[in-house]
């Protein structure tokens, strides 16, 4: 995690995009709670809107591709509503709407 914090926004964005591609193309999801937490922190802390949008896309992909992570992603998105970044709050609110639809469809 220390390396992630030292990376510039450009490299964070590229790293998150790689994770999204892996999740979408191979349907492999991050297998630990830390991955969801890292994507949520990236969304909350990044100054780049592109990086925030990529992190949000990753969270949506994780929730969609793996029902086990729906609750984790949902909780992370709710926590982001308290973020100091208006863009992060907006993206979290949008994603919560999508996550709620996925949760209702799963039931």
DACOR-V486880 format. One line per field, one symbol per residue. phi: phi as a letter, one per 40 degrees, with the letter a starting at -180 (. if undefined). burial: 1 if it has 16 or more other ideal C-beta (glycine too) atoms within 10 Angstrom, else 0. A space follows every 50 residues. Layout:
phi: ???
burial: ???
This chain:
phi: .ccdccccddccdccccccccccccbgcbdcacccccccccccccccccc cccccccccccccccadccdcccdcccccccccccccccccccccccccc ccccccc
burial: 00000000100110111011001000001100001111111111110100 11111111111111110011011101100100101011101100110010 0000000
